[in-house]
Amino acid sequence: MTLPPLVEPAADLSIEEVRRYSRHLIIPDVGMDGQKRLKNAKVLAVGAGGLGSPVLMYLAAAGVGTLGIVEFDTVDESNLQRQIIHGQSDVGRSKAESARDSIKEINPLIDVRLHETRLDSENVLDIFREYDLIVDGTDNFATRYLVNDACVLLDKPYVWGSIYRFDGQVSVFWNEHGPNYRDLYPVPPPPGMVPSCAEGGVLGVLCATAGAIQATEAVKLITGIGETLLGRLMVYDALEMTFRTIKVRKDPEGEPITGLIDYEAFCGVVSEEAQEAAAGSTITVDELKDMMDAGKDFELIDVREPNEYEIVSIPGAKLIPKDEILSGRKLSELPQDRPIVLHCKTGVRSAEVLAAVKNAGFKDAVHVQGGVTAWATRIDKALPTY
Ligand SMILES: Nc1ncnc2c1ncn2[C@@H]1O[C@H](COP(=O)(O)OP(=O)(O)OP(=O)(O)O)[C@@H](O)[C@H]1O
């Protein structure tokens, strides 16, 4: 959809800016007017991770005058495979500060504002008010619904992106002029149904493709050039190397968004059924270690995928992937005569499996809080986390 420019042009460009942005200025559709609009624009990136990295780097290079970053996390070694705004020497540092330093290196003329906090219902409206446009590079449903609803309430355009393994999706939402995120995804998927990149992995370079499309949409919205992805969903398949766009319409049945809600509860990080099953049937990794040391007779079952098991596993654990149990295909491999201890990477999937196992009649079953990640950080520190 073609839209009028989102931002008014700045009064002028300095000689330094004219030199720096000359390859933009000679594109007739951008020109001085478009570059001045970019200079005046205030864009907020939510998350400085896989998608946030290319988004921030390209918008900085393009001359977006003010870039905000909301990010609470620190750089982990496993981020470096895709989060190219951070480098080896940034491991352990605040992602927001590391991103700011990279931006300043790319373009010192940019004003960078840091919001070193987790975006939530309490702070979202105050933070968003400062910006013209929100670009979301986060990895969880609760934050996406939060960003969407805040954008609707404040009438801001929302550039959304999502990545998983070899697939990317990008769209633009703007309730005043077209659909919002809830028109595409009215309700979140059931907890555990859609694995995160931390659980399922992501091809690092996929972030560049999806993030660059998000940055392109931001530039188009600011300057008013081209057809935006408002009302269209871009679906990218890196293995097939195809880009498809699908129409997104406003849902006539869609509930109006009148305020913010409890997004963690709405997205149910762990399903209610799993929470019920886990209540009183959860053990810590220290308790698991004590059971092992005491020679207790039990079956330890790892419900992750085979490739995860290959990266790191708890000694003695038998691998039966979650879907093999949930589908009933491998229920017969569970012992009838001994207690069952289930674990996964962090304790989300094992809680889901625990509910299914108990429903199937295996009453003497527990799951391990924090999974193999807790085991590797508390019990056997020589093991890697991923
Ligand atoms: N509510 C939020 N407020 C601020 N930042 C957020 C919020 N939710 C997610 N993020 C940030 O968004 C980024 C998303 O990046 P990415 O998808 O590459 O995953 P990651 O969390 O860094 O990595 P992994 O989950 O694989 O360890 C992360 O840096 C994360 O800290």
PDBQT file of the ligand as one rigid body, heavy atoms in Angstrom, charges set to zero:
ROOT
HETATM    1  N1  LIG A 401      10.333  -7.787  25.870  1.00  0.00    +0.000 N 
HETATM    2  C1  LIG A 401      11.549  -7.539  25.406  1.00  0.00    +0.000 A 
HETATM    3  N2  LIG A 401      12.161  -6.363  25.686  1.00  0.00    +0.000 NA
HETATM    4  C2  LIG A 401      13.405  -6.095  25.211  1.00  0.00    +0.000 A 
HETATM    5  N3  LIG A 401      14.112  -6.947  24.456  1.00  0.00    +0.000 NA
HETATM    6  C3  LIG A 401      13.562  -8.137  24.149  1.00  0.00    +0.000 A 
HETATM    7  C4  LIG A 401      12.254  -8.499  24.605  1.00  0.00    +0.000 A 
HETATM    8  N4  LIG A 401      11.975  -9.745  24.151  1.00  0.00    +0.000 NA
HETATM    9  C5  LIG A 401      13.063 -10.149  23.447  1.00  0.00    +0.000 A 
HETATM   10  N5  LIG A 401      14.008  -9.199  23.446  1.00  0.00    +0.000 N 
HETATM   11  C6  LIG A 401      15.333  -9.262  22.800  1.00  0.00    +0.000 C 
HETATM   12  O1  LIG A 401      15.149  -9.502  21.432  1.00  0.00    +0.000 OA
HETATM   13  C7  LIG A 401      16.285 -10.189  20.928  1.00  0.00    +0.000 C 
HETATM   14  C8  LIG A 401      15.841 -11.311  20.024  1.00  0.00    +0.000 C 
HETATM   15  O2  LIG A 401      16.985 -11.834  19.446  1.00  0.00    +0.000 OA
HETATM   16  P1  LIG A 401      17.129 -13.310  18.912  1.00  0.00    +0.000 P 
HETATM   17  O3  LIG A 401      15.843 -13.750  18.345  1.00  0.00    +0.000 OA
HETATM   18  O4  LIG A 401      18.274 -13.347  17.952  1.00  0.00    +0.000 OA
HETATM   19  O5  LIG A 401      17.354 -14.220  20.192  1.00  0.00    +0.000 OA
HETATM   20  P2  LIG A 401      18.237 -14.239  21.527  1.00  0.00    +0.000 P 
HETATM   21  O6  LIG A 401      17.255 -14.150  22.652  1.00  0.00    +0.000 OA
HETATM   22  O7  LIG A 401      19.369 -13.287  21.546  1.00  0.00    +0.000 OA
HETATM   23  O8  LIG A 401      18.923 -15.654  21.397  1.00  0.00    +0.000 OA
HETATM   24  P3  LIG A 401      18.562 -17.079  21.931  1.00  0.00    +0.000 P 
HETATM   25  O9  LIG A 401      17.106 -17.049  22.345  1.00  0.00    +0.000 OA
HETATM   26  O10 LIG A 401      18.827 -17.986  20.772  1.00  0.00    +0.000 OA
HETATM   27  O11 LIG A 401      19.489 -17.282  23.068  1.00  0.00    +0.000 OA
HETATM   28  C9  LIG A 401      17.104 -10.674  22.111  1.00  0.00    +0.000 C 
HETATM   29  O12 LIG A 401      18.294  -9.943  22.201  1.00  0.00    +0.000 OA
HETATM   30  C10 LIG A 401      16.183 -10.422  23.297  1.00  0.00    +0.000 C 
HETATM   31  O13 LIG A 401      16.901 -10.078  24.478  1.00  0.00    +0.000 OA
ENDROOT
TORSDOF 0
